[in-house]
Amino acid sequence: MTSPRIRTTENLHILLWLIKDTCWVQDYRVLGVCMIVPTISVAIFLAARTKKVREEFIHNLAIVFWLCANSVWMIGEFFYEDTTRPFAVIFFALGLLTLAVHYVPKWIGVRA
């Protein structure tokens, strides 16, 4: 069960994430880049706070990787003529790998 404090932090995180992505789509470069730090910081905080509940932790860790990927991609679009996508793919792959490490054994266990 998620505590009220964690739920409040998750809701704040959604706000930060939306501000960051809105800045990206509106091409507000300075604010968009500034929003990377609080957005990823809260994602790391949530992952750390949920580390005792594996399912929550795994998903929060995948979100950290996802936000890192989005941030690298956003910076690439803003400043590097969209050449950072290969680096963003690395973070997306880490997020997928994190989820695979969690789910594949469950899927195999169900079939066995």
N, C-alpha and C positions, 0 to 999 in steps of 0.2 A: 504494500500500500504506500502510495506517495504521500509524504508529509505536506501539510499546507505551505510550509516554507519553501520546499522544493517546487511545489506547483506554482507558487508566486514567481519564483526564479525562472521556471520554464516559460511562464507567460511573458516575463520581461525579455527573455531570450528571443521569443517570437517577435516582439517589437523591435529589438535591435537588428535582428535578421532582416525584417521587412524594410527598415530604414536603410540598411546597407544595400540591399538589392534594389530598392527604389532609386537610391543615388546612382547605382550602376546603370539602370535602364534610362535614367534621366541625364546621364553623363555629368553628374556632379562629382568630379574627380577628387577634389580635396576631401569633402565630407565622406565620400565613399571609402576612400583609403583610411580615413580616421576611424570609421566604423568597424574596420577589420579587428582592431585590438579589443574593444569591448565585446564584440560578438563572439570571437573565438575564445576570449577569456572566460566568458560565462559558460560556453560549451565545455571547456576544460573543467571548470568548477562543477558543473552538473555531472560530468563523467566521474570526477573524483568523489563526489558526494554519494554516488550510486554504486560505487565499486563493490559493495557487499552484496548487491543483488545483481548477479551475473547478467541476466536478461536486460535489465535497465542499463547497466554499464556498457555492454556490447553495443547497444543502439546509440547511446550517447557518445561513445568513442567513434563510431561510424559517422556521426554527425560532425564531430571535430574534424575528421578527415574530409568530409564533404565541404565544410566551410573553408577549410584550407584550399581545397581545389577551386571552389568558387572565387576565393580571394585572389589566387594566382591568375586565374582566368580573367578576372575583372582588371587587375593591374596590367595584364597583357593587352587587353582591349584599350585601356586608358592611355598607356604610355609606350607600348612596344609593338604596335601594328598587329596585335593579336597573334604574336609568336610564342606565347607561353603555354598554349594548350597542351603540348606534350608533357610539360611539367605538371599541369593540372591533372592530367590523366593518371599520373603516378599517385596522387592523393585520392582520386576516385577509386583507383584499383586497391589502395590500402583499405578504404572503407568497405568495398565489396569483399575483400579478403577477410576483414574482421567479421563481417556478417556470415561469410561462408564457414569460417572456423567454428562459429556458434551453431549454425543451422545444419550443415552437412552431416555431422554425427547424429543429429536428431533424425534427419531424413533416413539415413542408413539404418539407424536403430528401429525405425518404424517398419521398414521393409524386411528386416531380418527376422 
